[in-house]
Amino acid sequence: MTLPENLLNAINGTLHVNAPALPSCALVFDSPHSGLTLPDGFKPSVDAAMVRQASDTYVDELFAAAPDIGAPLLVAEFPRSYLDVNRAVDDVDVSMIAGEWPHPVRPSAATHRGMGLAWKYAWGDVLMHDTPISVAEMEHRIAAFWHPYHDRLRALLDHTFDTYGRVYHVNCHSMPEFGHKLSPDPAGTRRADFVIGDGDGTTCDPAFVDCICNAAESLGYSVKRNDPFKGANLIRDYSDPARGRNSVQIELNRALYMNEVTRERSSGFAALTRDLTSLIKTMREFVETA
């Protein structure tokens, strides 16, 4: 089955969908943090390289095999530090806003570290903006970026669920090799090659999580579950495993495929891409028989 055209339409500067090259299956992939395009009117107090420091650079390319096995890949085009769609819409740091924020707020632990809906810090303790942003600016970011991304992801998941009676959502990310000042784990902590998050067993069929972990380990990678990343709103808000709605987060250690200082691909990029292609094929085999 092919996806309806309205689910594949790009929104320039906001998102695009890499369409399945084969008849679709019960898988949907998304890469919410690999965007590098700075939106028009965005005026941070740091340079573009610093804005992009937090981006999951190349993750959309690493998972590019998803459409080849029949799964759409939704990709955000803007930097996560500008507007993080993996946060709740009310996860706002009001200290960043000029004047009174007229909407409900529910800041998370990430917000208190400076990584809320819009990031307070570009990286470390370097402020993203040297003056507060306006209410209108924050409302624009939510309307033009957060809502379209969530609306499209929800539509892709709903269409897949309606078609197959189940859906397996794979939320794709990367992480610095070591914990740092903004992260939930202590600075300097060496991370596993893969961190698989399922909200401590609440967002996904454990058999699918086992499938991913076992396949990654069989390819020679070190794997941890939910440590230090359990998954955030994009898997929590759209999952209900008891009803066949499954979401899992995959974090890839950037040391596997890039130089974190220069942001260039390393010699490991091709090997990781090949292994992820194998992993994605294993996922399709699982959902075809589940």
N, C-alpha and C positions, 0 to 999 in steps of 0.2 A: 504494500500500500504506500502511496506517495502522500506527502504532507500538503495541506492546502497552501495556496500561494500566500495568503495573508500571514501565515506563520513564518514565512521565509523572507519577507520584505525587510530590507535593511533600513535603519534610521541613521542617517549620516552623522558621524561623530558620537553616536550613542551606542548602537549595537548592530551586529549582523549575525546571521545564522548560516553556518556551513551546512548545506542541504545534504541529506543522505544520497549516496551514489547508488545504493541498492534499495530494494523494497525495505521499508522501515521495520524496526523491531521494537521491543518494549524498553529500549534504553534511550535516555536523554542525557547529554553531557552539557555542562556549562563552564565557562572560564570567566569569572566576574572581575578578575584583578589583573589581567594581562594587557589592558589598554594603556596606550602611551600618548594618545592625542590630547593635547591641552585644549579645553573648550574655549571658544571665543569669549572674550570678556573676563576670563580668569586672570587675576592679577596678584599672584603670590609675591611674597617678599624674598623668595629664594629663586634660584635659576631652575630651568626646566629639568636639568639632570637631577637636582635634589627632589623635585616633585615626583620624578619617576623612580626614585630610589626604592620605594616600597612596592613597586609594581611586580607582578608575577611574570616578568619578562620571558617570552617564548613559550609559555604554558599552552597557549592556543595552538602553537606549532607542534609541540610535543604530543598533543592529543589529536593531531590532525587526521589520524586514521579512523576516528570515530565515524565520520560519514561514510567511509569505505566499507563499514560493516552494517550500515543501515541506520545509524543513530545521528540525529541532528546535534550540532555543536553550537551553542549560543555563546557569543563573545561580546563582552563589554569593550568599548573603544576608548574610554576615558580613564585616567589614572584613579586608582582606589583612594589615594589620599585627598583627591578633590571631592569625591563623593563615594562612599563605600556601600555598595548595594548589599553587602553581607551583614549589614547592621539593620536594626529595626528603624522604621521611619521616625520614631520618637526618641531615638538614641542620640540626642542633641546635647552638645556641650554649650550651655547658654553663656558661659564666660567668653565664648568666641563671637557672640552676637552683639551688635550695637543696638541698644534699646531693649524693650521687653519682647521676648519670644511669645507669640500669641497662641501657641499650640501646646498640647500635652507633652511632657518630657518624662523619659524613663531611662536615665543614663546607666549604661552597663559598666562592668569592670574595665572593659576595653576603653570606654570613654574616659574613665579616670586616669588611664595611662596615656591619654592623648590620641586615641585611635577610634574615635566615635564615627558618627555618620559622615561628618567632615573632619579631617584630621587637624588637631591643634598643632601638632609638630610634624614637620616634613620628615625628619628623621632625628633620632637621639633627642637632644633638647633644643633643636633649631626650630623656631616658630615658623609655621607656614605663612602667617600673615603678621605684619608688624602693627596693624591696627585691626579692630573688630570688623567683621563683615556685616552687611546690612541684613535686616529681616528679609527684604525682597530678594537679595542674592541667595540666601539659604533656601527660601521658598522656590526660587527658580531651579536650583540644583535638584531639589526633590521632584519637582514637576517634570523637568526635562530629562532626568536621568534615572532616578530611583523608580518612579512609577512605570515608565516604559519597560525597563528591564524586568521588573517583577511581573508586569502584565504579560510579557512575552514568555517568560519562563513558566508561569502558571498555565498559559494557553498550551504550550508544548506538552507539559505534563498531563493536563486534562485530556488533550486529544489522544495522547498515547494510552492513557488509562482507559478512556472510552473505547479505544480500538481493541485493546488486548486484555482488558479486565485487570491489569496490573501495570506498574511502571517502576523502573529502576533508574533513579536519577544519580548521576556521578558528577559531583561538584569538584572542579579541578583547580589546584593551587600549587604554589611553591613556597619554600621557606628558606631563610638564611641558614647557612651551615651551623651557626651557633646562636644561642639565645642572646638577646640584646636588651637595651634599656627599656624598650617599649613592649617587650614580649612577656607572656605569662610565666615562662621558665627563667631561671636565673641567668644573668648575663654570663656568657662563656660556656654554657652547656652545649656539648656536642650532640647534635640530633641524629636520629636514625635516617636512613636513606628515604624511607617512606613512612609517613604517619597517616594512618587510616582512622578517620573520625566518624563515629556513629552515635554521638551523644550518649556515650556509656551504654550502648545497646538499645537505645530508645527510638532511633530513626530508620532502622533498616533490618530486613530479614538477616539474622546472624549467619545463615548459610551463604548469602551473597558476600558478606564481609569476609567470612572464612575463605571463600573462593578467591577473592582479591589478595588477601594476605598470603595464602598458600602459593598462589601463582607468582607473586612478587618474590617470595622467599626462594622458590624453586629457580628463579632467574639469578639468584645470588645476592639479593638486596637484604639489608637489615630492615626490619619492620617493627613499628610499635603501634598500638591501638590507643587512641584518645590521649596520647602523651607526647607533646604538651597541648595538642589541638583536638578538641572533641567535635568541632564543627559549630557553626554559628547559625544565623537566621535562615540562610538559604537552604539548609537541610532541615532545620527544626520546623520551619513554618509550612513546609510542603510535604511533610512525611506523615504517614499513618500506616505503619507496617501491618497492623491487624486487618486493614482494608486493602492491602496490596499496593500501597504507596510507599516506596522505599527510597531513601536518600542517604548517600554516603559521601564523605569528603576525602579526597586524596591530596596529601601534601608531599611534594617532591623536594628533596634537599638540593638546593641550587649548586652545591659543590659537585654534583654529579654531571652537570652540563654547562656551566657558565663560570666566568671569572666575575666574582661579585664586585670587584673594584672597577674594572673596565666595562662591565656588562656585556662582554663579548662571549659568544659560544665557545666552549672549550672542546678539546678533542673527544670528550665523553658524550657530546650531544647526539651524534649519530647512533651510538650504541644504545643510549637511553631511548631514543625515538624508536629504534627497532624493537626493544624489549617492551615498550608501552604498546606498540602495535600488537605484539603477541598477547599481552595482557588484555587488551580490548577485545581481541578475538575470543579469548577465554570467557570474558564477560558475556559475549553474545551466545556462546555455547551454553552457558549457565541459564540465561533467561529463556532460551529456546526450549529447555527441558524442565524448567521450574514449574 
